[in-house]
Each structure stands twice: as structure tokens, then as C-alpha cells.
Amino acid sequence: MRRFDSAQPILAGLVSAVVGYASSFTVVLAGLRAVGATPAQAASGLLALCAGIAATAVFLALRFRMPISIAWSTPGAALLVATGHVQGGWPAAVGAFLVCAALIVVAGLSPWLGRAIAAIPRPIAGAMLAGVILSLCTAPVRAVVDVPALAIPVVLAWAVLTRFARQWAVPGALLAAVVAIAVRGVHLTGVSIAPAAVLTVPTFNLPALISIAVPLFLVTMAAQNVPGMAVMATYGYTPPLRGVLVTTGLASAFAAPFGGHALNLAAITAALTAGPDTHPDPRRRWVATAALGAGQLTLGLGAGLAMALVLLSPPVLVIAVAGLALLSALGASLASAVTDPSGREAAVVTFVVTASGTTILNIGPAFWGLVAGGLTALLLYRRTRPSSPPDPTPPSPAATELPSPTAAGPAASR
């Protein structure tokens, strides 16, 4: 029993690494390719992210003796898919990754920036994320129509495992895709699977910074770091946010020249390492995140093989697996966007503009979605302020659905 107790957190950490990697590496590779990375550069980015996760997770686990799980920014990778090519190409995207990393460090060092992020209304933040990942989440439908022989087994595997073993649903779908590709008779001839780090000299231009750096920073903070802290608090841990942000920001800065977009607190896999199933003694659960780091580094060495799998798959099938991985995130984001009636109109505007995929002045849709949603919130706030004494007549049922004067503003939405 003692030996099992000692091995239990190690096994939990390794399982967390496999689940986290298999559930979203296709999103990461698709995002890096969308902003201009070559296959070798995208594989390098995946390797850099895995190495960054390993170093950061082990350091934080040893430093604070808490199960602080680290992951790459999956919503950030989805943002890259939605953004697509930016002015300056891949070097400009790498420059935006570096600026995002710097903003994460500043957020850890400067309380005012953290408060500014917290001031973004929750419905607008949720709507922006939902708009970013919507196109990915519709990919399984397109895949079933375009390549039914490959896509239907993937979707069925995901559905069955979602019913009986939810945490393995996306890895199971990925395995079904691999089997389908193998049965199809595709070979790895001419495709390099050796891990390699490819250094890119970054460049900086304003459109890329506005299209990538700022939205990437916002979705990483709002959709990863904040929920990650909430999950930790659920299990009785309060890691120092300042130390976590500075550490993940610095690790992101080191990974960026090699293609890594952003590192942050894990949200979903955090429950696999911080919960009571990891170890009965909460003081021993930090071992799980150290094991997660080791497992993630090992998986990162297979980044070339992962890229080869993506290259050998029909593009719509790769995006379909990524979309299945993001369905739960889409549901949570939509719920966050429309739950509060006072912020619903601004959230819908944010969602529509972001999901449109429209690029204006070489700046991607996520930024314009935030701008449109923020302006809508301000407009509704000013419009609904009473300019005359209220009518004593009871409101009609339809009127009661409109936002109240005190709840329509951005601060109240939060």
C-alpha cells in the first residue's frame, strides 16, 4: 500500500501529461501553421512548449510544494487559427509571442494590469473566446461530410468515450484518427520525425502586435490563468499568482523564438493533479506536477512525429479533432457570455464580430470583437441611464428583459 501511495501521484502526473498533450496538440500545430510556420517551425514550437511546461512545472512544484499544473494556451492556439496570416509573416508572429510573454510578466509584477484584465466584463471575454473557437468546433461536421470514412469513426469514438470516460474522449478520438490513417495505407516516407529546435529571429510590427499579442495575452489570462487559479482554490491551494505569472511569462519568452506561443496555468488538467485521487495527503500532490513535467518533456520529443501525423492527415480531419477538443470550452464560453442579461447584447456583438473572421487594417477579428463589444457596452450603459423620473406603471413582461440602468455597465457585468 505504501508503494502504491508513493506511485499514485507519479501515475496521476503522467496521465495528466498524456491527456493534456493528446487533447490539444493538433490545435497548437494548426495555430502555428495558420500564422505562417513551416512544418519544421511548427514542430519546433510544440517541442519548445513541452520543454517550457516541463521546466516550469518542476520548478513551481519544488519551489511551492503545490500541484501547480502548467499547460500551453489552447485558447491562444485557437486564436492563431482564427487570425491566420499577419503582416510580416512568421517572424512577426514570433515577435507577437514575445510581446505577449512580456505582458504576462508585467501582469505578475504590476497589480494594476491584473486589475485591468479583471475589469473586462465576463460576458465580453467569454464571447470573444467563443467567437475565436467557433470555426474549429464546426470542423467535425465538415469532416463528416468531406471525409466520412475517416471522420465518422473519430466522432463515434469521441461520443462513446465522452459517455463512459470523459477525460479520455479526445485522446481516444485522436487514436481513432491515427488508426483510420494507418488503415488508409499512408506512410511516413520523406517526412522527418526527429525532434529539432528551429530558431526564428523575431520582427515587430503594429498590426501583428494588435492582432496576436494583445488578444493572445487576454485569452491566456481570462481563459487559462483565472480558471486555473479557481481550480486550485477548489482543492484548497492558493499559489502565489505573482510568482506563477512571472515564471510562466519568462518561460514563454524563452519558448517564443523557437515557436512557442504562450504558457500558463492549466485549468482542466489541474483537476487531475490537485484532486484527492492524486494522493490522500494534499502535501504530497505536488509530486504529480513534477511527474507531469517529465512526461510532457518526453512527449515533446515526439513533436516531429506529431507534425508528420498532421501532414499525412486530411486538413479537415486534423481540425475536426481539434474542434472536438474545444467543444466543452465553446459551451463554457457561450454560457459565460449570455448568462448575465445586462451584458448579453454587448456579448452577442463581440461574438458576431469575432466569429466573422473579418480583418480590418491588417488587424484580426478578435481585437475588433473586443472593441465592438466594449463600445456596445458603453453605449447601452449611457442609453439606459434614466433622464427623467421613472414611470410608476409596472413594466410589461417584455420590458423586464431589458438591462437595468445599474446593471448594464461593464463593471456590473463583471
QUIKA-V282194 format. One record per residue. N is the residue number from 1. PHI is phi in whole degrees, 0 to 359 (NA if undefined). OMEGA is omega in whole degrees, -180 to 180 (999 if undefined). NEAR is the number of other C-alpha atoms within 8 Angstrom. Layout:
# QUIKA-V282194
<<N & PHI & OMEGA & NEAR> <N & PHI & OMEGA & NEAR>>
This chain:
# QUIKA-V282194
<<1 & NA & 178 & 4> <2 & 298 & 180 & 5> <3 & 295 & 179 & 6> <4 & 295 & 179 & 7> <5 & 299 & 179 & 9> <6 & 288 & -178 & 8> <7 & 278 & -174 & 8> <8 & 303 & 179 & 10> <9 & 294 & 178 & 17> <10 & 295 & 178 & 12> <11 & 297 & 179 & 10> <12 & 298 & 179 & 12> <13 & 295 & 180 & 18> <14 & 293 & 177 & 13> <15 & 298 & 179 & 9> <16 & 299 & 179 & 12> <17 & 296 & -179 & 12> <18 & 296 & -179 & 11> <19 & 297 & -179 & 12> <20 & 297 & -179 & 10> <21 & 292 & -175 & 10> <22 & 292 & -176 & 11> <23 & 286 & -171 & 12> <24 & 215 & -179 & 11> <25 & 294 & 178 & 10> <26 & 293 & 177 & 13> <27 & 295 & -179 & 12> <28 & 297 & -179 & 12> <29 & 295 & 178 & 12> <30 & 296 & 180 & 12> <31 & 294 & 180 & 14> <32 & 295 & 178 & 15> <33 & 294 & -177 & 11> <34 & 296 & -179 & 12> <35 & 265 & 169 & 15> <36 & 113 & -179 & 11> <37 & 288 & 170 & 11> <38 & 285 & 177 & 7> <39 & 306 & 180 & 8> <40 & 294 & 180 & 10> <41 & 291 & 178 & 12> <42 & 293 & 177 & 14> <43 & 297 & 176 & 15> <44 & 298 & 178 & 17> <45 & 298 & 178 & 16> <46 & 296 & 177 & 15> <47 & 298 & -180 & 16> <48 & 297 & 179 & 15> <49 & 296 & 179 & 16> <50 & 297 & 178 & 12> <51 & 296 & 178 & 11> <52 & 295 & 177 & 13> <53 & 298 & -179 & 15> <54 & 300 & -178 & 15> <55 & 296 & -177 & 9> <56 & 290 & -178 & 13> <57 & 297 & -180 & 15> <58 & 294 & 180 & 12> <59 & 299 & -178 & 8> <60 & 293 & 179 & 12> <61 & 296 & 180 & 15> <62 & 288 & -176 & 10> <63 & 287 & -173 & 6> <64 & 248 & -180 & 7> <65 & 53 & 176 & 9> <66 & 229 & 179 & 12> <67 & 281 & -177 & 13> <68 & 273 & -178 & 15> <69 & 277 & 180 & 12> <70 & 243 & 180 & 12> <71 & 214 & 169 & 10> <72 & 280 & -178 & 11> <73 & 278 & 177 & 12> <74 & 295 & 174 & 9> <75 & 300 & 177 & 12> <76 & 295 & 177 & 12> <77 & 294 & 176 & 14> <78 & 297 & 176 & 14> <79 & 300 & 179 & 15> <80 & 297 & 177 & 13> <81 & 298 & -179 & 12> <82 & 291 & -177 & 11> <83 & 285 & -180 & 15> <84 & 73 & -176 & 10> <85 & 298 & 177 & 8> <86 & 241 & 178 & 15> <87 & 300 & -177 & 9> <88 & 99 & 175 & 10> <89 & 67 & -175 & 10> <90 & 300 & 178 & 10> <91 & 301 & 178 & 12> <92 & 291 & 177 & 15> <93 & 296 & 177 & 16> <94 & 297 & 175 & 16> <95 & 300 & 177 & 14> <96 & 294 & 177 & 13> <97 & 300 & -180 & 16> <98 & 295 & 179 & 12> <99 & 294 & 176 & 10> <100 & 301 & 178 & 13> <101 & 300 & 178 & 14> <102 & 297 & 178 & 11> <103 & 295 & 177 & 10> <104 & 295 & 177 & 13> <105 & 297 & 179 & 14> <106 & 298 & 178 & 10> <107 & 298 & 177 & 14> <108 & 286 & -177 & 14> <109 & 271 & -174 & 8> <110 & 241 & -179 & 8> <111 & 301 & -177 & 8> <112 & 295 & 180 & 7> <113 & 290 & 176 & 9> <114 & 300 & 178 & 10> <115 & 292 & 179 & 8> <116 & 295 & 177 & 8> <117 & 295 & 180 & 10> <118 & 295 & -178 & 8> <119 & 283 & 176 & 9> <120 & 295 & -179 & 11> <121 & 305 & -178 & 13> <122 & 302 & 179 & 10> <123 & 299 & -179 & 17> <124 & 290 & 179 & 17> <125 & 298 & 179 & 13> <126 & 296 & -180 & 15> <127 & 293 & 178 & 16> <128 & 298 & 180 & 15> <129 & 296 & 179 & 13> <130 & 298 & 178 & 14> <131 & 295 & -180 & 16> <132 & 294 & -172 & 13> <133 & 264 & -177 & 15> <134 & 302 & -177 & 10> <135 & 297 & 177 & 10> <136 & 292 & -176 & 12> <137 & 287 & 175 & 14> <138 & 272 & -178 & 10> <139 & 297 & 178 & 13> <140 & 303 & 178 & 16> <141 & 294 & 179 & 8> <142 & 296 & -179 & 10> <143 & 293 & 179 & 13> <144 & 298 & 179 & 12> <145 & 283 & -173 & 7> <146 & 278 & -178 & 7> <147 & 228 & -174 & 9> <148 & 301 & -178 & 9> <149 & 296 & 179 & 7> <150 & 268 & -171 & 12> <151 & 278 & -177 & 14> <152 & 298 & 176 & 9> <153 & 299 & 179 & 11> <154 & 295 & -179 & 13> <155 & 293 & 179 & 10> <156 & 295 & 178 & 9> <157 & 299 & 178 & 12> <158 & 297 & -177 & 13> <159 & 294 & -179 & 9> <160 & 295 & -179 & 9> <161 & 290 & 175 & 12> <162 & 299 & 179 & 11> <163 & 287 & -171 & 7> <164 & 248 & -179 & 6> <165 & 208 & -168 & 8> <166 & 304 & -175 & 8> <167 & 293 & 180 & 7> <168 & 257 & -174 & 10> <169 & 296 & -178 & 14> <170 & 288 & 173 & 13> <171 & 303 & 177 & 10> <172 & 294 & 177 & 11> <173 & 296 & 178 & 14> <174 & 296 & 178 & 12> <175 & 298 & 178 & 8> <176 & 298 & 178 & 11> <177 & 295 & 179 & 13> <178 & 298 & 179 & 9> <179 & 297 & -180 & 8> <180 & 297 & 179 & 10> <181 & 293 & 179 & 12> <182 & 295 & 178 & 9> <183 & 297 & 179 & 7> <184 & 293 & 176 & 6> <185 & 89 & 179 & 6> <186 & 276 & -178 & 8> <187 & 243 & -177 & 5> <188 & 270 & -177 & 7> <189 & 301 & 177 & 4> <190 & 80 & -180 & 4> <191 & 252 & -179 & 6> <192 & 280 & 179 & 7> <193 & 245 & 179 & 11> <194 & 286 & 179 & 8> <195 & 292 & -180 & 11> <196 & 208 & 176 & 9> <197 & 266 & -179 & 10> <198 & 246 & -178 & 9> <199 & 275 & 177 & 7> <200 & 241 & 177 & 9> <201 & 283 & -175 & 7> <202 & 285 & 169 & 10> <203 & 235 & -175 & 10> <204 & 229 & 171 & 10> <205 & 214 & -171 & 9> <206 & 297 & 180 & 6> <207 & 302 & 179 & 11> <208 & 294 & 179 & 17> <209 & 295 & -180 & 13> <210 & 286 & -178 & 12> <211 & 285 & -173 & 16> <212 & 245 & -169 & 15> <213 & 299 & -177 & 13> <214 & 293 & 178 & 11> <215 & 298 & 178 & 12> <216 & 297 & 176 & 11> <217 & 298 & -177 & 12> <218 & 293 & -178 & 9> <219 & 289 & 178 & 13> <220 & 293 & 178 & 14> <221 & 289 & -172 & 11> <222 & 283 & -174 & 11> <223 & 257 & -179 & 10> <224 & 234 & -174 & 15> <225 & 292 & 180 & 13> <226 & 295 & 176 & 9> <227 & 298 & 178 & 10> <228 & 299 & 176 & 13> <229 & 296 & 180 & 13> <230 & 295 & 178 & 8> <231 & 297 & 178 & 11> <232 & 299 & 179 & 15> <233 & 296 & 179 & 9> <234 & 301 & -179 & 7> <235 & 261 & 172 & 8> <236 & 89 & 180 & 6> <237 & 250 & 176 & 8> <238 & 231 & 180 & 7> <239 & 294 & 179 & 10> <240 & 292 & -176 & 6> <241 & 300 & -179 & 8> <242 & 300 & -180 & 9> <243 & 296 & 180 & 8> <244 & 294 & -178 & 12> <245 & 294 & 180 & 13> <246 & 297 & -179 & 14> <247 & 294 & -179 & 10> <248 & 292 & 177 & 14> <249 & 294 & 179 & 16> <250 & 294 & 178 & 11> <251 & 297 & 177 & 11> <252 & 297 & 179 & 17> <253 & 295 & 178 & 12> <254 & 290 & -178 & 9> <255 & 282 & -173 & 15> <256 & 302 & -179 & 16> <257 & 299 & 178 & 14> <258 & 262 & 174 & 14> <259 & 109 & 180 & 17> <260 & 283 & -173 & 14> <261 & 271 & -179 & 15> <262 & 189 & 174 & 16> <263 & 243 & -175 & 15> <264 & 196 & 173 & 15> <265 & 296 & 174 & 14> <266 & 281 & 177 & 14> <267 & 251 & -177 & 12> <268 & 288 & -177 & 7> <269 & 290 & 176 & 11> <270 & 299 & 179 & 15> <271 & 292 & 180 & 10> <272 & 283 & -178 & 12> <273 & 253 & -176 & 17> <274 & 262 & -176 & 14> <275 & 280 & -177 & 9> <276 & 294 & 178 & 8> <277 & 291 & 180 & 6> <278 & 290 & 178 & 13> <279 & 193 & 179 & 12> <280 & 299 & -178 & 6> <281 & 265 & -180 & 7> <282 & 302 & -179 & 8> <283 & 285 & -180 & 7> <284 & 256 & -173 & 8> <285 & 285 & 179 & 15> <286 & 298 & 178 & 16> <287 & 300 & -178 & 12> <288 & 296 & -179 & 16> <289 & 286 & 173 & 16> <290 & 295 & 176 & 14> <291 & 293 & 176 & 14> <292 & 302 & 179 & 17> <293 & 299 & 179 & 16> <294 & 296 & 179 & 10> <295 & 295 & -179 & 13> <296 & 293 & 178 & 15> <297 & 296 & 178 & 13> <298 & 298 & 179 & 8> <299 & 295 & 180 & 11> <300 & 298 & 178 & 13> <301 & 294 & 176 & 10> <302 & 264 & -178 & 12> <303 & 299 & 178 & 14> <304 & 297 & 177 & 15> <305 & 295 & 178 & 10> <306 & 298 & 179 & 11> <307 & 294 & 178 & 13> <308 & 297 & 178 & 12> <309 & 298 & 180 & 9> <310 & 295 & -179 & 11> <311 & 294 & -177 & 8> <312 & 274 & -179 & 9> <313 & 263 & 170 & 9> <314 & 302 & -176 & 8> <315 & 308 & -178 & 8> <316 & 293 & 179 & 11> <317 & 289 & 178 & 15> <318 & 298 & 179 & 12> <319 & 293 & 179 & 14> <320 & 295 & 177 & 17> <321 & 297 & 177 & 14> <322 & 298 & 180 & 14> <323 & 295 & 177 & 14> <324 & 298 & 179 & 11> <325 & 293 & -174 & 10> <326 & 256 & -178 & 11> <327 & 299 & 180 & 9> <328 & 294 & 177 & 7> <329 & 295 & 178 & 8> <330 & 296 & 179 & 13> <331 & 299 & 180 & 8> <332 & 295 & -179 & 9> <333 & 292 & 178 & 12> <334 & 296 & 178 & 11> <335 & 297 & 178 & 9> <336 & 296 & -176 & 12> <337 & 286 & -170 & 17> <338 & 247 & -177 & 12> <339 & 296 & -178 & 8> <340 & 272 & -178 & 10> <341 & 300 & -176 & 10> <342 & 293 & -180 & 13> <343 & 248 & -172 & 18> <344 & 293 & -178 & 12> <345 & 296 & 178 & 10> <346 & 297 & 179 & 14> <347 & 294 & -180 & 16> <348 & 295 & 177 & 12> <349 & 299 & 178 & 12> <350 & 302 & -178 & 17> <351 & 297 & -177 & 14> <352 & 296 & -179 & 10> <353 & 295 & -180 & 15> <354 & 294 & -178 & 17> <355 & 290 & -180 & 12> <356 & 295 & -178 & 8> <357 & 74 & -176 & 10> <358 & 285 & 176 & 8> <359 & 252 & 180 & 8> <360 & 236 & -179 & 7> <361 & 57 & -179 & 5> <362 & 64 & 179 & 10> <363 & 246 & -172 & 13> <364 & 290 & -172 & 14> <365 & 289 & -178 & 17> <366 & 297 & 179 & 15> <367 & 295 & -178 & 13> <368 & 292 & 175 & 11> <369 & 297 & 177 & 15> <370 & 297 & -180 & 13> <371 & 297 & -178 & 9> <372 & 297 & 179 & 12> <373 & 294 & 179 & 14> <374 & 296 & 179 & 11> <375 & 294 & 178 & 8> <376 & 296 & 179 & 11> <377 & 298 & 179 & 14> <378 & 294 & 180 & 10> <379 & 297 & 180 & 8> <380 & 292 & 178 & 10> <381 & 297 & 180 & 12> <382 & 290 & -176 & 7> <383 & 293 & -173 & 6> <384 & 269 & 173 & 10> <385 & 291 & -177 & 8> <386 & 290 & 177 & 7> <387 & 259 & 179 & 4> <388 & 216 & 180 & 4> <389 & 303 & -177 & 5> <390 & 294 & 178 & 5> <391 & 286 & -179 & 5> <392 & 290 & -180 & 4> <393 & 292 & 180 & 4> <394 & 302 & -179 & 5> <395 & 291 & 175 & 7> <396 & 286 & 179 & 6> <397 & 303 & -180 & 6> <398 & 293 & -177 & 7> <399 & 291 & -178 & 7> <400 & 291 & 180 & 8> <401 & 275 & 180 & 7> <402 & 283 & 178 & 8> <403 & 296 & 178 & 11> <404 & 283 & -179 & 8> <405 & 301 & -176 & 10> <406 & 272 & -175 & 7> <407 & 250 & -174 & 9> <408 & 274 & -175 & 15> <409 & 280 & -180 & 14> <410 & 302 & -178 & 14> <411 & 296 & -180 & 8> <412 & 292 & 180 & 10> <413 & 297 & -180 & 13> <414 & 289 & 999 & 10>>
